[in-house]
Amino acid sequence: MANIGTFTTTKHCSIGLNKTLVHSINARFERVENSSENGWQFRVFSGSVD
């Protein structure tokens, strides 16, 4: 599997730098509560955009 970034994990989220050939983006992955087994597990934020 390819390594696409470096992240630090906290109790509620992972914060780090997502780096590809085209983009270099600071991102935050926050765990979300969901009632569906097939629903999203994380929400991704970059700056003020989710």
VOKELUM-541151 format. One record per atom (N, C-alpha, C): residue number from 1; chain; atom name; x, y, z. Coordinates in steps of 0.001 Angstrom, whole numbers, plus 500000, padded with zeros to 6 digits. Example, Ala and Ser with C-alpha at 12.3 -4.5 7.8 and 13.67 -1.06 7.14 Angstrom:
BEGIN
SITE   n chain atom     px     py     pz
SITE   1     A    N 513190 494310 507800
SITE   1     A   CA 512300 495500 507800
SITE   1     A    C 513200 496700 507800
SITE   2     A    N 512850 497750 507080
SITE   2     A   CA 513670 498940 507140
SITE   2     A    C 512900 500030 507870
// end
This chain:
BEGIN
SITE   n chain atom     px     py     pz
SITE   1     A    N 500842 498825 500000
SITE   1     A   CA 500000 500000 500000
SITE   1     A    C 500887 501238 500000
SITE   2     A    N 500478 502222 499273
SITE   2     A   CA 501248 503462 499163
SITE   2     A    C 501071 504327 500403
SITE   3     A    N 502093 505046 500763
SITE   3     A   CA 502047 506000 501859
SITE   3     A    C 501705 507363 501268
SITE   4     A    N 500565 507939 501672
SITE   4     A   CA 500124 509214 501081
SITE   4     A    C 500284 510385 502024
SITE   5     A    N 500816 510148 503221
SITE   5     A   CA 500971 511272 504131
SITE   5     A    C 501481 510858 505483
SITE   6     A    N 501655 511857 506333
SITE   6     A   CA 502100 511654 507701
SITE   6     A    C 501039 512225 508617
SITE   7     A    N 500531 511397 509539
SITE   7     A   CA 499443 511817 510407
SITE   7     A    C 499761 511521 511864
SITE   8     A    N 499244 512370 512741
SITE   8     A   CA 499331 512175 514182
SITE   8     A    C 497929 511899 514688
SITE   9     A    N 497773 510831 515463
SITE   9     A   CA 496463 510436 515952
SITE   9     A    C 496248 510937 517372
SITE  10     A    N 495078 511556 517588
SITE  10     A   CA 494654 511966 518922
SITE  10     A    C 493455 511102 519309
SITE  11     A    N 492830 511427 520420
SITE  11     A   CA 491691 510631 520888
SITE  11     A    C 490504 510689 519928
SITE  12     A    N 490274 511850 519294
SITE  12     A   CA 489084 512035 518466
SITE  12     A    C 489351 512185 516977
SITE  13     A    N 490613 512402 516577
SITE  13     A   CA 490880 512650 515164
SITE  13     A    C 492328 512339 514814
SITE  14     A    N 492602 512388 513518
SITE  14     A   CA 493968 512285 512998
SITE  14     A    C 494255 513555 512213
SITE  15     A    N 495414 514156 512449
SITE  15     A   CA 495794 515410 511810
SITE  15     A    C 497116 515200 511106
SITE  16     A    N 497218 515694 509870
SITE  16     A   CA 498490 515550 509188
SITE  16     A    C 498518 516131 507803
SITE  17     A    N 499559 515766 507072
SITE  17     A   CA 499802 516259 505729
SITE  17     A    C 499552 515142 504729
SITE  18     A    N 498627 515366 503801
SITE  18     A   CA 498319 514428 502731
SITE  18     A    C 499059 514912 501499
SITE  19     A    N 500004 514107 501011
SITE  19     A   CA 500865 514559 499920
SITE  19     A    C 500794 513576 498758
SITE  20     A    N 500424 514087 497572
SITE  20     A   CA 500405 513289 496349
SITE  20     A    C 501276 513996 495309
SITE  21     A    N 501313 513467 494120
SITE  21     A   CA 502088 514107 493061
SITE  21     A    C 501528 515471 492683
SITE  22     A    N 500222 515655 492851
SITE  22     A   CA 499561 516886 492420
SITE  22     A    C 499278 517838 493579
SITE  23     A    N 498925 517310 494764
SITE  23     A   CA 498467 518136 495874
SITE  23     A    C 499299 517894 497127
SITE  24     A    N 499366 518897 497945
SITE  24     A   CA 499941 518815 499283
SITE  24     A    C 498964 519534 500206
SITE  25     A    N 498203 518784 501011
SITE  25     A   CA 497080 519344 501757
SITE  25     A    C 497188 518963 503232
SITE  26     A    N 497016 519950 504116
SITE  26     A   CA 496862 519663 505540
SITE  26     A    C 495430 519212 505754
SITE  27     A    N 495257 518074 506396
SITE  27     A   CA 493924 517510 506562
SITE  27     A    C 493706 517033 507986
SITE  28     A    N 492433 516977 508369
SITE  28     A   CA 492036 516455 509674
SITE  28     A    C 490912 515447 509458
SITE  29     A    N 491094 514225 509932
SITE  29     A   CA 490089 513177 509834
SITE  29     A    C 489440 513027 511200
SITE  30     A    N 488134 513332 511287
SITE  30     A   CA 487414 513226 512552
SITE  30     A    C 486419 512077 512485
SITE  31     A    N 486413 511263 513537
SITE  31     A   CA 485476 510150 513613
SITE  31     A    C 484071 510693 513850
SITE  32     A    N 483074 510122 513167
SITE  32     A   CA 481691 510539 513331
SITE  32     A    C 480875 509370 513864
SITE  33     A    N 479861 509699 514631
SITE  33     A   CA 478926 508688 515118
SITE  33     A    C 477881 508447 514044
SITE  34     A    N 477615 507200 513723
SITE  34     A   CA 476587 506903 512724
SITE  34     A    C 475754 505724 513187
SITE  35     A    N 474519 505675 512729
SITE  35     A   CA 473609 504602 513132
SITE  35     A    C 473591 503465 512126
SITE  36     A    N 474249 503629 510994
SITE  36     A   CA 474262 502625 509940
SITE  36     A    C 475618 501930 509892
SITE  37     A    N 475618 500639 509672
SITE  37     A   CA 476867 499887 509565
SITE  37     A    C 477644 500278 508310
SITE  38     A    N 476938 500685 507252
SITE  38     A   CA 477574 501026 505980
SITE  38     A    C 477817 502518 505797
SITE  39     A    N 477562 503306 506826
SITE  39     A   CA 477735 504753 506715
SITE  39     A    C 479188 505170 506864
SITE  40     A    N 479433 506469 506718
SITE  40     A   CA 480776 507019 506832
SITE  40     A    C 481287 506879 508250
SITE  41     A    N 482559 506573 508417
SITE  41     A   CA 483186 506454 509721
SITE  41     A    C 483979 507717 510089
SITE  42     A    N 484419 508478 509063
SITE  42     A   CA 485233 509659 509287
SITE  42     A    C 484739 510814 508431
SITE  43     A    N 485008 512025 508866
SITE  43     A   CA 484754 513229 508097
SITE  43     A    C 486096 513910 507897
SITE  44     A    N 486380 514374 506679
SITE  44     A   CA 487669 514956 506344
SITE  44     A    C 487533 516466 506242
SITE  45     A    N 488431 517201 506929
SITE  45     A   CA 488448 518657 506907
SITE  45     A    C 489790 519124 506376
SITE  46     A    N 489762 520162 505557
SITE  46     A   CA 490977 520824 505082
SITE  46     A    C 490739 522311 505158
SITE  47     A    N 491329 522967 506128
SITE  47     A   CA 491043 524383 506357
SITE  47     A    C 489633 524531 506875
SITE  48     A    N 488818 525352 506249
SITE  48     A   CA 487428 525527 506668
SITE  48     A    C 486471 524712 505811
SITE  49     A    N 486987 523812 504982
SITE  49     A   CA 486165 523004 504066
SITE  49     A    C 486102 521577 504560
SITE  50     A    N 484899 520961 504481
SITE  50     A   CA 484776 519545 504836
SITE  50     A    C 484254 518746 503685
// end
